Amino acid sequence: MATVVDLITYPVKGCAGTSVDSTHLTPAGLAHDRSFMVVSVDGVYRTQRRDPRLALVRPTVSADGSRLTLASAQPESGHGALHLDVTTSAPRRDVDLFGATYRGIDQGDEAAAWLTDLLGTPSRLVRVPPEHDRKTDGLTPGTSGYADSSAVHVLSRDSLAHLHTRMAEHGAPPLAMDRFRPNIVIDSLPEGCQGEDWGAEPHAEDRIRRATIGAAELGYTKLAVRCAVTLVDQKAGARGGPEPLRTLAGYRRFSAGGVVFGAKFAVVRPGKLSVGDEVAVEEWGDAET
């Protein structure tokens, strides 16, 4: 059986992720995933597409979500860690995410000043309100916080290894898994054959329609269309060269537009997830590509 080898939650949208040994999968994804978002003073979301320095922000959140710490990946630059008491009772404000209007709870001037200084552009920090009721689309409907779309992004090591093989044909070096910002990384997937005929294949996650992991169940929503965030070196907080989009464009073009790598899922049944959990595929389908 394939197993989970990494679980990553991203408390602040666009900022660095935190690997955990175990976590609870909520209806909106891994606990605290994308529950905060950096916005402009006008409330428009910030992502690494335009603000790659977001990758330098290392957020951690307490288990109960009441405390948030913002640290810099480059503390020598003078950005010390900021510890915040999270508020869920402050007035709500409108925030813009891909042109859609949602609500956010501003986390105060101290967080705004810290982020503004590090990013070099006026910014605020907002949190998803408890009454947040966002519906996500795709084959399996669901909900999420401030994620781009569906609650959970799944990627396999086999898919990344295959991409590296293709990139090597151009003389390009391999990239870290964090370029793709997955939530659940799995070691390999069976081909979906019956009986004892099992094996590994790249992009098999594209064909999962239902899967049980630990105590939780996921339902496929859509393929993950990749953007300029994959060009950002997550350690440096700066855009690099043309990879991986150059190579993906050669073999992973999506019929609906763009290039795809990894798959998105909605949460069908919440539950505990742990590194080492088996991935039991209950239903397979045809890849959309």
C-alpha positions in Angstrom: 0.0 0.0 0.0 1.0 3.6 -0.6 1.7 5.6 2.6 1.7 9.2 3.7 5.3 10.5 4.0 4.6 14.2 4.7 1.7 16.3 6.0 2.1 20.1 5.5 -0.2 22.8 6.7 0.0 26.4 5.6 -1.5 28.6 8.3 -1.1 31.8 6.3 -2.0 31.6 2.7 1.1 32.1 0.5 3.6 31.7 3.4 5.8 28.8 4.3 4.3 25.5 5.4 4.8 23.5 8.5 5.3 19.7 8.4 3.6 17.8 11.1 3.6 14.1 12.2 -0.1 14.1 12.7 -3.1 16.4 12.5 -6.8 16.5 12.3 -8.4 16.8 8.8 -11.3 19.2 9.2 -14.0 19.9 6.5 -11.9 22.8 5.3 -8.6 20.8 5.2 -5.7 20.2 7.5 -6.1 21.9 10.8 -5.5 25.7 10.5 -4.6 25.4 6.8 -5.0 28.7 5.0 -7.0 30.1 7.9 -5.1 33.4 7.7 -4.3 35.5 4.6 -2.2 38.6 3.9 -4.0 41.3 2.1 -3.4 44.8 0.8 -4.8 47.7 2.7 -7.8 47.5 0.3 -8.4 43.8 1.3 -7.0 42.2 -1.9 -5.2 38.9 -1.3 -1.5 38.6 -1.7 0.2 35.5 -3.1 3.7 34.6 -4.2 2.7 35.2 -7.8 3.3 38.9 -7.1 4.9 38.9 -3.6 7.4 36.0 -3.6 8.8 37.2 -0.3 5.8 35.7 1.4 7.8 32.5 1.2 10.1 33.9 3.9 7.3 34.1 6.4 7.4 31.1 8.7 4.1 30.9 10.6 3.2 28.5 13.3 -0.1 28.3 15.1 -1.0 26.7 18.5 -3.1 23.6 18.5 -6.2 25.5 19.6 -5.6 28.3 17.1 -5.5 31.0 19.7 -1.8 31.9 19.2 0.0 32.7 15.9 3.8 33.2 15.6 5.3 34.9 12.5 9.0 34.4 12.1 11.3 35.3 9.2 13.4 32.8 7.3 16.1 35.5 7.4 16.3 36.6 11.0 19.6 38.2 10.4 17.7 40.9 8.4 16.4 42.2 11.7 12.9 40.7 11.6 12.4 39.1 15.0 9.5 36.7 15.7 6.1 38.2 16.3 3.7 36.4 18.7 0.1 37.2 18.3 -3.1 36.5 20.3 -5.5 35.6 17.5 -8.8 37.5 17.6 -12.1 36.1 16.3 -14.3 38.9 17.8 -12.9 42.0 16.0 -15.1 43.6 13.3 -15.3 41.8 10.0 -14.1 43.3 6.7 -14.5 42.4 3.1 -11.5 40.6 1.4 -11.0 39.8 -2.2 -9.8 36.3 -3.3 -9.6 35.8 -7.0 -12.3 38.4 -7.5 -14.7 36.8 -5.1 -15.7 38.7 -1.9 -15.3 36.9 1.5 -15.1 38.2 5.0 -11.9 38.4 7.2 -11.1 39.4 10.8 -8.2 41.9 10.9 -5.5 40.8 13.3 -4.3 44.3 14.2 -1.6 46.9 13.5 1.3 45.0 15.0 0.9 42.1 12.5 0.3 44.6 9.7 3.5 46.5 10.5 5.6 43.3 10.7 4.4 42.0 7.4 4.6 45.5 5.7 8.2 45.8 6.7 9.2 42.3 5.6 7.3 42.4 2.3 8.1 46.0 1.5 4.5 46.8 0.7 1.5 47.9 2.9 -0.2 44.8 4.1 -2.7 43.5 6.7 -3.4 40.1 8.1 -6.9 38.6 8.3 -8.3 35.4 9.7 -11.2 33.3 8.4 -14.3 34.1 10.6 -15.9 31.2 12.4 -19.0 31.7 10.3 -17.0 31.3 7.1 -19.1 29.2 4.7 -17.2 29.0 1.4 -18.3 26.4 -1.1 -15.7 24.9 -3.4 -16.4 23.4 -6.9 -15.2 20.3 -8.7 -16.3 16.7 -9.0 -16.8 16.5 -5.2 -18.2 19.7 -3.6 -16.6 20.8 -0.3 -15.4 23.8 1.6 -12.1 25.5 2.4 -10.6 28.5 4.1 -8.5 30.9 2.0 -7.0 28.1 -0.2 -7.0 28.8 -4.0 -9.8 26.2 -4.4 -10.3 22.8 -2.8 -9.3 22.0 0.7 -6.5 19.4 0.1 -3.7 19.1 -2.4 -2.2 15.6 -2.9 1.0 14.9 -4.7 3.1 11.7 -5.0 6.8 11.3 -5.0 6.6 9.3 -8.2 5.1 12.3 -10.0 8.0 14.5 -8.8 10.6 11.9 -9.7 9.1 11.7 -13.2 9.2 15.5 -13.6 12.9 15.4 -12.5 13.6 12.8 -15.2 12.0 15.1 -17.8 13.8 18.2 -16.5 17.2 16.4 -16.7 16.7 16.1 -20.4 17.0 19.9 -20.5 20.0 19.8 -18.1 17.8 21.3 -15.3 18.5 20.3 -11.7 15.8 18.8 -9.5 13.4 20.9 -7.5 12.3 20.6 -3.9 8.8 19.3 -3.2 7.9 22.6 -1.5 7.8 24.3 -4.9 4.4 22.7 -5.3 3.0 23.3 -1.8 1.2 20.0 -1.3 -0.8 19.2 1.9 -0.4 15.4 1.6 2.7 13.7 0.1 2.5 10.0 -0.7 5.3 7.7 -1.6 3.8 5.8 -4.5 0.4 4.7 -5.7 -0.9 1.4 -7.0 -1.9 1.4 -10.7 -5.5 0.6 -9.8 -5.4 -2.9 -11.2 -7.3 -5.8 -9.7 -5.8 -8.6 -7.6 -2.1 -8.7 -7.0 -1.1 -6.7 -10.1 0.2 -3.6 -8.3 2.9 -1.1 -9.3 3.9 2.6 -9.1 3.1 5.2 -11.7 3.6 8.9 -11.9 0.4 11.1 -11.7 -1.7 8.2 -10.4 -3.2 10.7 -7.9 -5.0 12.2 -10.9 -7.1 9.1 -11.1 -8.2 8.8 -7.5 -11.9 9.5 -7.0 -12.3 8.3 -3.4 -9.6 7.5 -0.9 -9.4 6.7 2.8 -6.4 7.9 4.7 -6.2 7.2 8.4 -9.7 8.0 9.8 -10.5 10.5 7.0 -11.9 10.2 3.5 -11.2 12.4 0.5 -13.1 12.9 -2.7 -11.5 14.1 -5.9 -12.4 17.6 -7.1 -10.0 18.6 -9.9 -6.4 18.7 -11.2 -4.0 21.2 -9.7 -3.4 23.8 -12.4 0.1 25.2 -11.8 1.1 28.9 -11.9 4.1 31.2 -11.4 4.3 30.2 -7.7 6.2 27.1 -8.8 8.9 29.3 -10.1 9.6 30.8 -6.6 12.5 29.4 -4.6 10.8 28.8 -1.3 14.1 29.2 0.7 15.1 32.4 -1.0 11.7 34.0 -1.4 12.6 35.0 -5.0 11.6 33.8 -8.4 14.1 31.5 -10.2 14.3 30.3 -13.7 11.7 28.8 -16.1 11.4 25.4 -14.3 9.2 23.5 -13.7 6.7 25.3 -16.0 8.9 24.9 -19.0 9.1 21.1 -18.7 5.5 20.7 -17.6 4.3 22.5 -20.7 5.9 19.8 -22.7 3.9 16.9 -21.3 1.3 18.1 -18.8 -0.9 20.5 -20.8 -4.5 20.5 -19.6 -7.2 20.4 -22.2 -9.0 23.2 -20.3 -5.9 25.3 -20.3 -2.6 25.6 -18.4 -0.4 22.8 -17.1 -1.3 20.5 -14.3 0.6 18.7 -11.5 -1.0 17.0 -8.5 -4.7 16.8 -7.7 -7.1 18.6 -5.4 -9.6 16.9 -3.0 -12.5 17.8 -0.8 -13.0 16.3 2.6 -15.7 13.7 2.6 -15.1 12.5 6.2 -13.0 14.4 8.7 -10.6 12.5 10.9 -7.0 12.2 12.2 -4.2 11.9 9.7 -0.6 10.7 10.5 2.6 10.2 8.6 2.8 6.5 7.8 -1.0 6.1 7.3 -1.9 3.9 4.4 -3.7 5.3 1.4 -6.6 3.1 0.5 -8.0 4.0 -2.9 -11.7 3.1 -2.9 -12.5 4.3 -6.4 -10.5 5.1 -9.5 -11.4 7.1 -12.6 -9.8 8.3 -15.8 -7.4 11.2 -15.7 -8.9 14.4 -17.0 -5.8 15.3 -19.0 
